[in-house]
Amino acid sequence: MKTLPTTSTHSGYNLSQVWRDPNFAIFSKTKPSHHNNHFEAIRIQHLKAVKLPDGSSYPDREAYPKGEQWGTDAWTCSTLQAARDKVKEWAS
């Protein structure tokens, strides 16, 4: 299984994993032009391998939740403690 990257860039933001277990992760979210950091608590998506019509394929893999999953499988928090609390809530 291809695992979720520990760092990435999306829409000008730098994401860096600060904690994870097999099902959940917390990422620090920073942007060079902003002085305040945020944290994203996510439920890691486990996706099955797929073969595309053109013959290419994707292996079994982990993925970040999609935008429409925000509020259910992902949450942006203003502090690391708030992100940890969200993960604890999901895990219980």
Phi and psi restraints in degrees (range 20) as a CNS / XPLOR table:
assign (resid 1 and name C) (resid 2 and name N)
       (resid 2 and name CA) (resid 2 and name C) 1.0 -79.6 20.0 2
assign (resid 2 and name N) (resid 2 and name CA)
       (resid 2 and name C) (resid 3 and name N) 1.0 123.4 20.0 2
assign (resid 2 and name C) (resid 3 and name N)
       (resid 3 and name CA) (resid 3 and name C) 1.0 -86.9 20.0 2
assign (resid 3 and name N) (resid 3 and name CA)
       (resid 3 and name C) (resid 4 and name N) 1.0 159.9 20.0 2
assign (resid 3 and name C) (resid 4 and name N)
       (resid 4 and name CA) (resid 4 and name C) 1.0 -62.9 20.0 2
assign (resid 4 and name N) (resid 4 and name CA)
       (resid 4 and name C) (resid 5 and name N) 1.0 133.3 20.0 2
assign (resid 4 and name C) (resid 5 and name N)
       (resid 5 and name CA) (resid 5 and name C) 1.0 -62.2 20.0 2
assign (resid 5 and name N) (resid 5 and name CA)
       (resid 5 and name C) (resid 6 and name N) 1.0 148.8 20.0 2
assign (resid 5 and name C) (resid 6 and name N)
       (resid 6 and name CA) (resid 6 and name C) 1.0 -83.5 20.0 2
assign (resid 6 and name N) (resid 6 and name CA)
       (resid 6 and name C) (resid 7 and name N) 1.0 -18.0 20.0 2
assign (resid 6 and name C) (resid 7 and name N)
       (resid 7 and name CA) (resid 7 and name C) 1.0 -138.2 20.0 2
assign (resid 7 and name N) (resid 7 and name CA)
       (resid 7 and name C) (resid 8 and name N) 1.0 147.8 20.0 2
assign (resid 7 and name C) (resid 8 and name N)
       (resid 8 and name CA) (resid 8 and name C) 1.0 -162.4 20.0 2
assign (resid 8 and name N) (resid 8 and name CA)
       (resid 8 and name C) (resid 9 and name N) 1.0 171.1 20.0 2
assign (resid 8 and name C) (resid 9 and name N)
       (resid 9 and name CA) (resid 9 and name C) 1.0 -127.2 20.0 2
assign (resid 9 and name N) (resid 9 and name CA)
       (resid 9 and name C) (resid 10 and name N) 1.0 134.0 20.0 2
assign (resid 9 and name C) (resid 10 and name N)
       (resid 10 and name CA) (resid 10 and name C) 1.0 -147.6 20.0 2
assign (resid 10 and name N) (resid 10 and name CA)
       (resid 10 and name C) (resid 11 and name N) 1.0 125.0 20.0 2
assign (resid 10 and name C) (resid 11 and name N)
       (resid 11 and name CA) (resid 11 and name C) 1.0 53.3 20.0 2
assign (resid 11 and name N) (resid 11 and name CA)
       (resid 11 and name C) (resid 12 and name N) 1.0 37.8 20.0 2
assign (resid 11 and name C) (resid 12 and name N)
       (resid 12 and name CA) (resid 12 and name C) 1.0 84.5 20.0 2
assign (resid 12 and name N) (resid 12 and name CA)
       (resid 12 and name C) (resid 13 and name N) 1.0 -3.8 20.0 2
assign (resid 12 and name C) (resid 13 and name N)
       (resid 13 and name CA) (resid 13 and name C) 1.0 -97.1 20.0 2
assign (resid 13 and name N) (resid 13 and name CA)
       (resid 13 and name C) (resid 14 and name N) 1.0 144.4 20.0 2
assign (resid 13 and name C) (resid 14 and name N)
       (resid 14 and name CA) (resid 14 and name C) 1.0 -99.1 20.0 2
assign (resid 14 and name N) (resid 14 and name CA)
       (resid 14 and name C) (resid 15 and name N) 1.0 127.3 20.0 2
assign (resid 14 and name C) (resid 15 and name N)
       (resid 15 and name CA) (resid 15 and name C) 1.0 -111.6 20.0 2
assign (resid 15 and name N) (resid 15 and name CA)
       (resid 15 and name C) (resid 16 and name N) 1.0 132.0 20.0 2
assign (resid 15 and name C) (resid 16 and name N)
       (resid 16 and name CA) (resid 16 and name C) 1.0 -136.8 20.0 2
assign (resid 16 and name N) (resid 16 and name CA)
       (resid 16 and name C) (resid 17 and name N) 1.0 122.8 20.0 2
assign (resid 16 and name C) (resid 17 and name N)
       (resid 17 and name CA) (resid 17 and name C) 1.0 -66.5 20.0 2
assign (resid 17 and name N) (resid 17 and name CA)
       (resid 17 and name C) (resid 18 and name N) 1.0 130.9 20.0 2
assign (resid 17 and name C) (resid 18 and name N)
       (resid 18 and name CA) (resid 18 and name C) 1.0 -112.7 20.0 2
assign (resid 18 and name N) (resid 18 and name CA)
       (resid 18 and name C) (resid 19 and name N) 1.0 -15.8 20.0 2
assign (resid 18 and name C) (resid 19 and name N)
       (resid 19 and name CA) (resid 19 and name C) 1.0 -164.1 20.0 2
assign (resid 19 and name N) (resid 19 and name CA)
       (resid 19 and name C) (resid 20 and name N) 1.0 149.0 20.0 2
assign (resid 19 and name C) (resid 20 and name N)
       (resid 20 and name CA) (resid 20 and name C) 1.0 -162.4 20.0 2
assign (resid 20 and name N) (resid 20 and name CA)
       (resid 20 and name C) (resid 21 and name N) 1.0 158.9 20.0 2
assign (resid 20 and name C) (resid 21 and name N)
       (resid 21 and name CA) (resid 21 and name C) 1.0 -133.4 20.0 2
assign (resid 21 and name N) (resid 21 and name CA)
       (resid 21 and name C) (resid 22 and name N) 1.0 -171.1 20.0 2
assign (resid 21 and name C) (resid 22 and name N)
       (resid 22 and name CA) (resid 22 and name C) 1.0 -62.4 20.0 2
assign (resid 22 and name N) (resid 22 and name CA)
       (resid 22 and name C) (resid 23 and name N) 1.0 -23.7 20.0 2
assign (resid 22 and name C) (resid 23 and name N)
       (resid 23 and name CA) (resid 23 and name C) 1.0 -116.2 20.0 2
assign (resid 23 and name N) (resid 23 and name CA)
       (resid 23 and name C) (resid 24 and name N) 1.0 -18.1 20.0 2
assign (resid 23 and name C) (resid 24 and name N)
       (resid 24 and name CA) (resid 24 and name C) 1.0 -135.0 20.0 2
assign (resid 24 and name N) (resid 24 and name CA)
       (resid 24 and name C) (resid 25 and name N) 1.0 157.1 20.0 2
assign (resid 24 and name C) (resid 25 and name N)
       (resid 25 and name CA) (resid 25 and name C) 1.0 -150.5 20.0 2
assign (resid 25 and name N) (resid 25 and name CA)
       (resid 25 and name C) (resid 26 and name N) 1.0 157.4 20.0 2
assign (resid 25 and name C) (resid 26 and name N)
       (resid 26 and name CA) (resid 26 and name C) 1.0 -125.0 20.0 2
assign (resid 26 and name N) (resid 26 and name CA)
       (resid 26 and name C) (resid 27 and name N) 1.0 130.7 20.0 2
assign (resid 26 and name C) (resid 27 and name N)
       (resid 27 and name CA) (resid 27 and name C) 1.0 -119.6 20.0 2
assign (resid 27 and name N) (resid 27 and name CA)
       (resid 27 and name C) (resid 28 and name N) 1.0 139.8 20.0 2
assign (resid 27 and name C) (resid 28 and name N)
       (resid 28 and name CA) (resid 28 and name C) 1.0 -80.5 20.0 2
assign (resid 28 and name N) (resid 28 and name CA)
       (resid 28 and name C) (resid 29 and name N) 1.0 135.6 20.0 2
assign (resid 28 and name C) (resid 29 and name N)
       (resid 29 and name CA) (resid 29 and name C) 1.0 -120.3 20.0 2
assign (resid 29 and name N) (resid 29 and name CA)
       (resid 29 and name C) (resid 30 and name N) 1.0 113.7 20.0 2
assign (resid 29 and name C) (resid 30 and name N)
       (resid 30 and name CA) (resid 30 and name C) 1.0 -127.8 20.0 2
assign (resid 30 and name N) (resid 30 and name CA)
       (resid 30 and name C) (resid 31 and name N) 1.0 157.5 20.0 2
assign (resid 30 and name C) (resid 31 and name N)
       (resid 31 and name CA) (resid 31 and name C) 1.0 -138.3 20.0 2
assign (resid 31 and name N) (resid 31 and name CA)
       (resid 31 and name C) (resid 32 and name N) 1.0 129.5 20.0 2
assign (resid 31 and name C) (resid 32 and name N)
       (resid 32 and name CA) (resid 32 and name C) 1.0 -52.3 20.0 2
assign (resid 32 and name N) (resid 32 and name CA)
       (resid 32 and name C) (resid 33 and name N) 1.0 -34.4 20.0 2
assign (resid 32 and name C) (resid 33 and name N)
       (resid 33 and name CA) (resid 33 and name C) 1.0 -84.8 20.0 2
assign (resid 33 and name N) (resid 33 and name CA)
       (resid 33 and name C) (resid 34 and name N) 1.0 -2.5 20.0 2
assign (resid 33 and name C) (resid 34 and name N)
       (resid 34 and name CA) (resid 34 and name C) 1.0 -113.4 20.0 2
assign (resid 34 and name N) (resid 34 and name CA)
       (resid 34 and name C) (resid 35 and name N) 1.0 146.6 20.0 2
assign (resid 34 and name C) (resid 35 and name N)
       (resid 35 and name CA) (resid 35 and name C) 1.0 -96.8 20.0 2
assign (resid 35 and name N) (resid 35 and name CA)
       (resid 35 and name C) (resid 36 and name N) 1.0 -9.8 20.0 2
assign (resid 35 and name C) (resid 36 and name N)
       (resid 36 and name CA) (resid 36 and name C) 1.0 -107.7 20.0 2
assign (resid 36 and name N) (resid 36 and name CA)
       (resid 36 and name C) (resid 37 and name N) 1.0 138.8 20.0 2
assign (resid 36 and name C) (resid 37 and name N)
       (resid 37 and name CA) (resid 37 and name C) 1.0 -95.7 20.0 2
assign (resid 37 and name N) (resid 37 and name CA)
       (resid 37 and name C) (resid 38 and name N) 1.0 155.1 20.0 2
assign (resid 37 and name C) (resid 38 and name N)
       (resid 38 and name CA) (resid 38 and name C) 1.0 -128.3 20.0 2
assign (resid 38 and name N) (resid 38 and name CA)
       (resid 38 and name C) (resid 39 and name N) 1.0 170.3 20.0 2
assign (resid 38 and name C) (resid 39 and name N)
       (resid 39 and name CA) (resid 39 and name C) 1.0 -130.6 20.0 2
assign (resid 39 and name N) (resid 39 and name CA)
       (resid 39 and name C) (resid 40 and name N) 1.0 139.0 20.0 2
assign (resid 39 and name C) (resid 40 and name N)
       (resid 40 and name CA) (resid 40 and name C) 1.0 -111.8 20.0 2
assign (resid 40 and name N) (resid 40 and name CA)
       (resid 40 and name C) (resid 41 and name N) 1.0 120.7 20.0 2
assign (resid 40 and name C) (resid 41 and name N)
       (resid 41 and name CA) (resid 41 and name C) 1.0 -94.6 20.0 2
assign (resid 41 and name N) (resid 41 and name CA)
       (resid 41 and name C) (resid 42 and name N) 1.0 126.1 20.0 2
assign (resid 41 and name C) (resid 42 and name N)
       (resid 42 and name CA) (resid 42 and name C) 1.0 -130.1 20.0 2
assign (resid 42 and name N) (resid 42 and name CA)
       (resid 42 and name C) (resid 43 and name N) 1.0 150.8 20.0 2
assign (resid 42 and name C) (resid 43 and name N)
       (resid 43 and name CA) (resid 43 and name C) 1.0 -94.0 20.0 2
assign (resid 43 and name N) (resid 43 and name CA)
       (resid 43 and name C) (resid 44 and name N) 1.0 114.9 20.0 2
assign (resid 43 and name C) (resid 44 and name N)
       (resid 44 and name CA) (resid 44 and name C) 1.0 -63.6 20.0 2
assign (resid 44 and name N) (resid 44 and name CA)
       (resid 44 and name C) (resid 45 and name N) 1.0 130.6 20.0 2
assign (resid 44 and name C) (resid 45 and name N)
       (resid 45 and name CA) (resid 45 and name C) 1.0 -86.3 20.0 2
assign (resid 45 and name N) (resid 45 and name CA)
       (resid 45 and name C) (resid 46 and name N) 1.0 130.4 20.0 2
assign (resid 45 and name C) (resid 46 and name N)
       (resid 46 and name CA) (resid 46 and name C) 1.0 -108.6 20.0 2
assign (resid 46 and name N) (resid 46 and name CA)
       (resid 46 and name C) (resid 47 and name N) 1.0 108.7 20.0 2
assign (resid 46 and name C) (resid 47 and name N)
       (resid 47 and name CA) (resid 47 and name C) 1.0 -106.5 20.0 2
assign (resid 47 and name N) (resid 47 and name CA)
       (resid 47 and name C) (resid 48 and name N) 1.0 140.3 20.0 2
assign (resid 47 and name C) (resid 48 and name N)
       (resid 48 and name CA) (resid 48 and name C) 1.0 -77.9 20.0 2
assign (resid 48 and name N) (resid 48 and name CA)
       (resid 48 and name C) (resid 49 and name N) 1.0 157.6 20.0 2
assign (resid 48 and name C) (resid 49 and name N)
       (resid 49 and name CA) (resid 49 and name C) 1.0 -61.8 20.0 2
assign (resid 49 and name N) (resid 49 and name CA)
       (resid 49 and name C) (resid 50 and name N) 1.0 144.8 20.0 2
assign (resid 49 and name C) (resid 50 and name N)
       (resid 50 and name CA) (resid 50 and name C) 1.0 -136.5 20.0 2
assign (resid 50 and name N) (resid 50 and name CA)
       (resid 50 and name C) (resid 51 and name N) 1.0 147.9 20.0 2
assign (resid 50 and name C) (resid 51 and name N)
       (resid 51 and name CA) (resid 51 and name C) 1.0 -110.7 20.0 2
assign (resid 51 and name N) (resid 51 and name CA)
       (resid 51 and name C) (resid 52 and name N) 1.0 128.5 20.0 2
assign (resid 51 and name C) (resid 52 and name N)
       (resid 52 and name CA) (resid 52 and name C) 1.0 -88.4 20.0 2
assign (resid 52 and name N) (resid 52 and name CA)
       (resid 52 and name C) (resid 53 and name N) 1.0 158.0 20.0 2
assign (resid 52 and name C) (resid 53 and name N)
       (resid 53 and name CA) (resid 53 and name C) 1.0 -56.2 20.0 2
assign (resid 53 and name N) (resid 53 and name CA)
       (resid 53 and name C) (resid 54 and name N) 1.0 -28.4 20.0 2
assign (resid 53 and name C) (resid 54 and name N)
       (resid 54 and name CA) (resid 54 and name C) 1.0 -81.1 20.0 2
assign (resid 54 and name N) (resid 54 and name CA)
       (resid 54 and name C) (resid 55 and name N) 1.0 2.1 20.0 2
assign (resid 54 and name C) (resid 55 and name N)
       (resid 55 and name CA) (resid 55 and name C) 1.0 96.1 20.0 2
assign (resid 55 and name N) (resid 55 and name CA)
       (resid 55 and name C) (resid 56 and name N) 1.0 -15.1 20.0 2
assign (resid 55 and name C) (resid 56 and name N)
       (resid 56 and name CA) (resid 56 and name C) 1.0 -76.3 20.0 2
assign (resid 56 and name N) (resid 56 and name CA)
       (resid 56 and name C) (resid 57 and name N) 1.0 166.7 20.0 2
assign (resid 56 and name C) (resid 57 and name N)
       (resid 57 and name CA) (resid 57 and name C) 1.0 -148.7 20.0 2
assign (resid 57 and name N) (resid 57 and name CA)
       (resid 57 and name C) (resid 58 and name N) 1.0 162.6 20.0 2
assign (resid 57 and name C) (resid 58 and name N)
       (resid 58 and name CA) (resid 58 and name C) 1.0 -117.6 20.0 2
assign (resid 58 and name N) (resid 58 and name CA)
       (resid 58 and name C) (resid 59 and name N) 1.0 137.2 20.0 2
assign (resid 58 and name C) (resid 59 and name N)
       (resid 59 and name CA) (resid 59 and name C) 1.0 -77.9 20.0 2
assign (resid 59 and name N) (resid 59 and name CA)
       (resid 59 and name C) (resid 60 and name N) 1.0 172.7 20.0 2
assign (resid 59 and name C) (resid 60 and name N)
       (resid 60 and name CA) (resid 60 and name C) 1.0 -52.6 20.0 2
assign (resid 60 and name N) (resid 60 and name CA)
       (resid 60 and name C) (resid 61 and name N) 1.0 137.7 20.0 2
assign (resid 60 and name C) (resid 61 and name N)
       (resid 61 and name CA) (resid 61 and name C) 1.0 -157.6 20.0 2
assign (resid 61 and name N) (resid 61 and name CA)
       (resid 61 and name C) (resid 62 and name N) 1.0 160.8 20.0 2
assign (resid 61 and name C) (resid 62 and name N)
       (resid 62 and name CA) (resid 62 and name C) 1.0 -95.0 20.0 2
assign (resid 62 and name N) (resid 62 and name CA)
       (resid 62 and name C) (resid 63 and name N) 1.0 151.1 20.0 2
assign (resid 62 and name C) (resid 63 and name N)
       (resid 63 and name CA) (resid 63 and name C) 1.0 -145.4 20.0 2
assign (resid 63 and name N) (resid 63 and name CA)
       (resid 63 and name C) (resid 64 and name N) 1.0 155.0 20.0 2
assign (resid 63 and name C) (resid 64 and name N)
       (resid 64 and name CA) (resid 64 and name C) 1.0 -73.6 20.0 2
assign (resid 64 and name N) (resid 64 and name CA)
       (resid 64 and name C) (resid 65 and name N) 1.0 145.3 20.0 2
assign (resid 64 and name C) (resid 65 and name N)
       (resid 65 and name CA) (resid 65 and name C) 1.0 -59.3 20.0 2
assign (resid 65 and name N) (resid 65 and name CA)
       (resid 65 and name C) (resid 66 and name N) 1.0 148.9 20.0 2
assign (resid 65 and name C) (resid 66 and name N)
       (resid 66 and name CA) (resid 66 and name C) 1.0 -75.3 20.0 2
assign (resid 66 and name N) (resid 66 and name CA)
       (resid 66 and name C) (resid 67 and name N) 1.0 164.1 20.0 2
assign (resid 66 and name C) (resid 67 and name N)
       (resid 67 and name CA) (resid 67 and name C) 1.0 -54.3 20.0 2
assign (resid 67 and name N) (resid 67 and name CA)
       (resid 67 and name C) (resid 68 and name N) 1.0 -40.2 20.0 2
assign (resid 67 and name C) (resid 68 and name N)
       (resid 68 and name CA) (resid 68 and name C) 1.0 -71.8 20.0 2
assign (resid 68 and name N) (resid 68 and name CA)
       (resid 68 and name C) (resid 69 and name N) 1.0 -8.3 20.0 2
assign (resid 68 and name C) (resid 69 and name N)
       (resid 69 and name CA) (resid 69 and name C) 1.0 -90.9 20.0 2
assign (resid 69 and name N) (resid 69 and name CA)
       (resid 69 and name C) (resid 70 and name N) 1.0 -3.2 20.0 2
assign (resid 69 and name C) (resid 70 and name N)
       (resid 70 and name CA) (resid 70 and name C) 1.0 -64.8 20.0 2
assign (resid 70 and name N) (resid 70 and name CA)
       (resid 70 and name C) (resid 71 and name N) 1.0 135.1 20.0 2
assign (resid 70 and name C) (resid 71 and name N)
       (resid 71 and name CA) (resid 71 and name C) 1.0 97.2 20.0 2
assign (resid 71 and name N) (resid 71 and name CA)
       (resid 71 and name C) (resid 72 and name N) 1.0 -14.5 20.0 2
assign (resid 71 and name C) (resid 72 and name N)
       (resid 72 and name CA) (resid 72 and name C) 1.0 -122.6 20.0 2
assign (resid 72 and name N) (resid 72 and name CA)
       (resid 72 and name C) (resid 73 and name N) 1.0 -50.0 20.0 2
assign (resid 72 and name C) (resid 73 and name N)
       (resid 73 and name CA) (resid 73 and name C) 1.0 -111.8 20.0 2
assign (resid 73 and name N) (resid 73 and name CA)
       (resid 73 and name C) (resid 74 and name N) 1.0 1.8 20.0 2
assign (resid 73 and name C) (resid 74 and name N)
       (resid 74 and name CA) (resid 74 and name C) 1.0 -154.2 20.0 2
assign (resid 74 and name N) (resid 74 and name CA)
       (resid 74 and name C) (resid 75 and name N) 1.0 149.1 20.0 2
assign (resid 74 and name C) (resid 75 and name N)
       (resid 75 and name CA) (resid 75 and name C) 1.0 -148.8 20.0 2
assign (resid 75 and name N) (resid 75 and name CA)
       (resid 75 and name C) (resid 76 and name N) 1.0 134.7 20.0 2
assign (resid 75 and name C) (resid 76 and name N)
       (resid 76 and name CA) (resid 76 and name C) 1.0 -96.8 20.0 2
assign (resid 76 and name N) (resid 76 and name CA)
       (resid 76 and name C) (resid 77 and name N) 1.0 127.9 20.0 2
assign (resid 76 and name C) (resid 77 and name N)
       (resid 77 and name CA) (resid 77 and name C) 1.0 -122.5 20.0 2
assign (resid 77 and name N) (resid 77 and name CA)
       (resid 77 and name C) (resid 78 and name N) 1.0 151.8 20.0 2
assign (resid 77 and name C) (resid 78 and name N)
       (resid 78 and name CA) (resid 78 and name C) 1.0 -84.5 20.0 2
assign (resid 78 and name N) (resid 78 and name CA)
       (resid 78 and name C) (resid 79 and name N) 1.0 -15.3 20.0 2
assign (resid 78 and name C) (resid 79 and name N)
       (resid 79 and name CA) (resid 79 and name C) 1.0 -135.0 20.0 2
assign (resid 79 and name N) (resid 79 and name CA)
       (resid 79 and name C) (resid 80 and name N) 1.0 157.5 20.0 2
assign (resid 79 and name C) (resid 80 and name N)
       (resid 80 and name CA) (resid 80 and name C) 1.0 -63.4 20.0 2
assign (resid 80 and name N) (resid 80 and name CA)
       (resid 80 and name C) (resid 81 and name N) 1.0 -38.5 20.0 2
assign (resid 80 and name C) (resid 81 and name N)
       (resid 81 and name CA) (resid 81 and name C) 1.0 -63.0 20.0 2
assign (resid 81 and name N) (resid 81 and name CA)
       (resid 81 and name C) (resid 82 and name N) 1.0 -40.0 20.0 2
assign (resid 81 and name C) (resid 82 and name N)
       (resid 82 and name CA) (resid 82 and name C) 1.0 -63.8 20.0 2
assign (resid 82 and name N) (resid 82 and name CA)
       (resid 82 and name C) (resid 83 and name N) 1.0 -38.1 20.0 2
assign (resid 82 and name C) (resid 83 and name N)
       (resid 83 and name CA) (resid 83 and name C) 1.0 -66.2 20.0 2
assign (resid 83 and name N) (resid 83 and name CA)
       (resid 83 and name C) (resid 84 and name N) 1.0 -41.4 20.0 2
assign (resid 83 and name C) (resid 84 and name N)
       (resid 84 and name CA) (resid 84 and name C) 1.0 -63.0 20.0 2
assign (resid 84 and name N) (resid 84 and name CA)
       (resid 84 and name C) (resid 85 and name N) 1.0 -40.4 20.0 2
assign (resid 84 and name C) (resid 85 and name N)
       (resid 85 and name CA) (resid 85 and name C) 1.0 -62.9 20.0 2
assign (resid 85 and name N) (resid 85 and name CA)
       (resid 85 and name C) (resid 86 and name N) 1.0 -39.1 20.0 2
assign (resid 85 and name C) (resid 86 and name N)
       (resid 86 and name CA) (resid 86 and name C) 1.0 -64.4 20.0 2
assign (resid 86 and name N) (resid 86 and name CA)
       (resid 86 and name C) (resid 87 and name N) 1.0 -43.7 20.0 2
assign (resid 86 and name C) (resid 87 and name N)
       (resid 87 and name CA) (resid 87 and name C) 1.0 -62.4 20.0 2
assign (resid 87 and name N) (resid 87 and name CA)
       (resid 87 and name C) (resid 88 and name N) 1.0 -42.0 20.0 2
assign (resid 87 and name C) (resid 88 and name N)
       (resid 88 and name CA) (resid 88 and name C) 1.0 -61.2 20.0 2
assign (resid 88 and name N) (resid 88 and name CA)
       (resid 88 and name C) (resid 89 and name N) 1.0 -40.9 20.0 2
assign (resid 88 and name C) (resid 89 and name N)
       (resid 89 and name CA) (resid 89 and name C) 1.0 -61.3 20.0 2
assign (resid 89 and name N) (resid 89 and name CA)
       (resid 89 and name C) (resid 90 and name N) 1.0 -46.8 20.0 2
assign (resid 89 and name C) (resid 90 and name N)
       (resid 90 and name CA) (resid 90 and name C) 1.0 -63.2 20.0 2
assign (resid 90 and name N) (resid 90 and name CA)
       (resid 90 and name C) (resid 91 and name N) 1.0 -39.3 20.0 2
assign (resid 90 and name C) (resid 91 and name N)
       (resid 91 and name CA) (resid 91 and name C) 1.0 -73.3 20.0 2
assign (resid 91 and name N) (resid 91 and name CA)
       (resid 91 and name C) (resid 92 and name N) 1.0 -18.2 20.0 2
